[in-house]
Amino acid sequence: MPNDKPLLDVKNVSASHMGLDILERANLQVNAHDIVCLLGPSGCGKTTLLRSIAGLHNIDQGSIKVEGKVISTSQNSLAPEARNIGMMFQDLALFPHLTIFDNVAYGIRKLQKTYVQQQVKHVLDLVEIDSKHHRKYPHELSGGQQQRVALARALSPKPSILLLDEPFSSLDPDLREQLATQVRDILKQEKMTAVLVTHDQHEAFAVADWVGVMENGKIVQFDTPYNIYHEPISRFVADFVGLGNLIPATILDNNTIETVFGNLNGPIDPAFKKGEVVDLLVRPDDIPHDDTSQVTAIVEGKRFLGAEFLYTLRLPNGHSVLCYAPSHHDHEIGKPLGIGLDLEHLVLFPR
């Protein structure tokens, strides 16, 4: 988790645009060499927070520090070029009139010529852009190659922090996931500290060490990708991150709930009272397909995903859940399917 001396420290930052409040006392801490993803729906403030860190958006309240140095307050803001922060924009913003080499060299062009040549070659090798492309222009490369060049350009000045604003949004899903994994490997190899903005949970989980889920201008949960998925702290996080359903459960005591699957045990928030009806979060991977189970559900719908089906099932109490099953288990709609429940965490929300 972030420590007492984070590389990046965003404290109680509020920001607005054309009179509309965008950020509301947002807080974020990022340690050196960590990759953090800001995840949330459109309009939640994630890009404004990123642009505030970069110095491209003024803040109305709070402070932003990098390596203990204040770079933004409501009264003073260090110029973007003086922050040693790199940024990879959503639209890439490659210079169309410059070659690939000159695009990547742009941020270090005033340094010693030999160093520039070595550094540009290093980062282009790092992102797997062959030397035969160095004298080409951006329009002569594929979309994926342009993404790599934009990353190389952001890396070439060796920034203390790299900011990435929806960097894969223009790519098709398969290439997006592949490039996201490769970008993580590159950032780790270069020991970079990075903050990525996305609305795509698959990108977030593929790249990040830590994920901050944003809602209405605030980071409402900051945790590992595993905990964000399996232990969301609110209905909003549960709904936004991953597939799942809420089914009714009754509190029997401080360690037991009653459900359609039987009694389940686990730590329960003492704020819930005995006899209270609550909602239990159930993910598709919490419900294994089991032909020997005494609990069955009716197949209401199914989606073929290649290696597996995603089934929509109606439980005996009328509620629906989702279930993954290997694709060679092809069950007809309207037929019963045996299921179990394999929960490691009881994620409960009040009704």
N, C-alpha and C positions, 0 to 999 in steps of 0.2 A: 504494500500500500504506500501512497505518498508519505514522505517523511517530513521532519521539521524544516529541512532546507531543500525544498524542491527546486528543480531547474526553472520551471514555470509556475508562477503563483498568481492565480486570478482570484481576487477577493472582493466579494460583494459588488460585482460590476453590473451596473444598469446602463442601458443604452436605448436610444429611440431613433426613429426615422420619420421625418415629416409629421411630427407630433404624435406618432404612435409608439407606445412602449414596446420594445422588442426583447430586451433582456431585463430581468428583474432580480437584482442581487444574486447574480450567478457566481458560483465558486468552482474552481478547478485547480488541482495541483498535479503536476507531472514531474516525475523523477527523470534524471538523466538516463538515456538509452531506452526509455520505455516508449511504446507505441500506444497512443490513446485514441480511441474513436469516439466522436460525438455523434450519437445516433438519435434520430427523431424524425417526425413527419415534417412536411413543408410548413414553413411559418413558425417553427418552434424556437428559432433564434440561433441555430447552430452555426450558420454561415456568418451571421453578424458577430458572433463570439469569435470566430476564426479571424474575421477581418479586423476586429478590435485588437486582437493579439498582434496582427501584422502591422497595425498602425494605419489601416485604410478606413477605419470608422472611429469617430470620437466617442468616448464614453461619458456618461452624465454623472456617474457615481462610482466609487470604489477605486481599485488600483490593480495594475498588472505589473508584475516583476519578472525579470529574467535574470537568473544567477544572482539574485538578491538586489538587483538594480531596478529601481522604478522606471518603467518605460511609458506608462500611461496613467494619468489621473484626469479628473474633469477639468483641471486647470492647465496641465502641461502634458504634451504628448511628443515623444521622441519621433523624429522623422522615420518613415519606413526603412529607408536605405541605411539608417544608422543603427538598426536593431539587430543586425546579424541574424535575421530570420528569413528563411527561404520559403517561397510559396509556389505551389503547383496549382494553377487555376483550372476550373471546370472546362473552360473553352481552350485550354492549353496555352493560348496567347503566344504561340511561336511566331517569330518575325518571318513573314513570307518571302522577303527580299534577301534574307541571309541564308547561307548554307547551314547544314546541320552542325558542322564544326563551329561556325561563327555564332550560331544560336547558343550553343553550349558554352562558348568562350565569353559570351557577352558580359556576364557579371564579374569576370576576372580579367577583362581585356587590357586593363591598365597595368597589370603585373608583368613581371619579367617574362619575356617571350618563351624561353625554354620551359619555365614552370607551367605556363598556360598550355603549351602543347602537351606536356606530360599529364597534366590534370584532366584536360579534355579527353585525351585518349583513355585515361584510367576510367573515367565515369562512363564513357561510351562503351568501353569493354564490359564494364560492370552491368550495364543494362542490355548487353548483347546486341549492340548496333555495330555491324561489321564495318571495317575501314572503307570498303567500297562505297558505302553510303555517305561518308563524311562530307563530300563535296556536292551532294545532292541538296535539293531544296525540300522544305516540308511537304509540299503538294505531291512530291514524287514518292513519298513513303505511304505505307498503309496506316490505318487508324491506330493499330496497336503499336507500330513503330514510332508514330508521332507521340504517343503516350510515353514511350520509353525515352525519347529525346527530351520531352518536357521534364521528366524526372531527372535526367542527367543534367539538364541546365540548372534545375533547382539545387542539385547536389554539388555542382562544381565549385561554388564559393565556400564550401564547408560551413554551412550555417549552424548555429548552436541549436536551432529548432527548425524542423521542416513542417510546413503546413500544407495539407492537401485537401482541396475543396472539390468533393464529388469527382475524383480524378478518373473514374472508370465509367461514368454514366453514359457516355456516348458509344460504348462498346456492346457487342452482343453478349448475352449472359455467359456463354461458355468461355469466351475470351476474357471477360471481366473477372471471373473467378480464378482463371489461370494466372492472369497478370497480378491480381491482388495477392496471391500466394507468393509470386516471385518478388513483388515489391517488398513484402515483409522480409523475405530472405536477404534482399539487398540492404534494407535499412538495418537489419541486425548485423550483417557483415561489416557495415560501415560504422556501427555503434552510434547510429543516429537517434536523436529524440524527435518524435513526430506526433502530430495531431492531425487526424483524418476526420473529415466530415462526410457523412453519408446518410441516406434514408434506408439503405439496404442492409438488413441484419446479416446476410450471408457475407457481404464484404467486411462488415465489422468483425464478425467472428473469425474470418480468415486472416485478418491483418493484426488485430489489436491484442495487446496484453491486458488492457483495461478498457472498459466501455462506460461512457457516460450517457445515459438516456435523458433526453431533454423534453420538457413539456412546458409550454407557456413561458419561455424565457428562463427557465431554471433547469439545472441538472438534478433530476429527482432521484436517480440511483446511479452510483459510481461503483463498479465492481468488476470482477473477472467475467469474461463471456460466459463461463459455465454457470456462475451464480446468477447472472442477469437472466439466463434462460430458465434455470431450475428453481431459483428462489427470488422471483420478482417481488418487490415490496408493495406494489399497488396494482389495481386492476388495469390502469393505463399501461404500465410496463408489461404486464402479463399479456394484454391484448396486442400490443405493438410488436413484441418480440416473440416470434414463433407461433405455431398453430397450437390450439388448445381449446378446451371447453371448461365451463364451470358447472359442477353438479352439486346438488344439495347434500349437506351433511349435518348431523346433529351432534352437539358437544355432549358427551357422556360424563367425562371428568377431565382433569388437567392433562391427560395423556391418551385419551381415546375419543374417537368419533365414530358415529354409525353412518354407514353409506349403503347404497344398493349392492355394493360388493362385499358387505359385511363390516365388522368392526375393524378399524385401522388405528394403529398406535404410533405415537410420535409426540415430540414437544409441541405444546399448544400455548399460544399467547394467553396469559392469565386474564387479559381484558375480555376474553370470551367467557360467557357464563354457562353453567350446566343447563342443558335443555335448549340452548340457543341454536337456531338453524342458521348455518353459514354456507358459503360457497367454497367448494374444493376445486383447485385448479388441477386439471388432468391433461397432460400432453399426449399426443399420439404414441410416443415411445414408452409411455407409462402403461399402455394397454397391450400386452402381448397376445397374439392369436394363440388359442389353446383349444383344440378340438375335444379335449377330455374335461374341460371345465364345466361345472354345473351352472355357471352364469353364462347366459347367451343373450345376444342382441340381434336385432333384425337389420340386415344390410339395407340402408336407405339410398346409398350412392357409393360410387367408387371411381377412383382416378388412377389410371395406369401410369406408373412412373419409371417403368423399365424393370429394375431389379425388384420392385415392390409395388403393391397397390396401397393407396390411401383410401381406407373405407370410412364412410360416415355411417354410424350405427345408432339405432334407437334402443335405449335401455328399457327394461321392464317398467320403470317409473315414468317413461315418456320423454326423458331427456336424451340428448344426442351427445355422442363422443366420437372422436377420430381414432383410427387404429391403423398402424402399418402392418402389412403382412407380406411375406415373400410372394413374388408374382406367380409362382407355380400353384399357389393357393387361390384359385380363381372362383370366388363365391358369387352366386347370383343375387341380384337385387330382389329383396323381399324374402330371402331365406335367412334362417338363423345362423349365427356365427359364435362359436365358443370363445370366450375371452377371459383373461385374468386381469389383475391389477398389480403392478410392480412399482410402488412409489418409495423413493428414498427420502422425500421431504413432504410434509403436509403443509401446503401453501393454501392458507385459508383467508377469505375476505368476508367482512360483515355484509349482510344483505341490506 
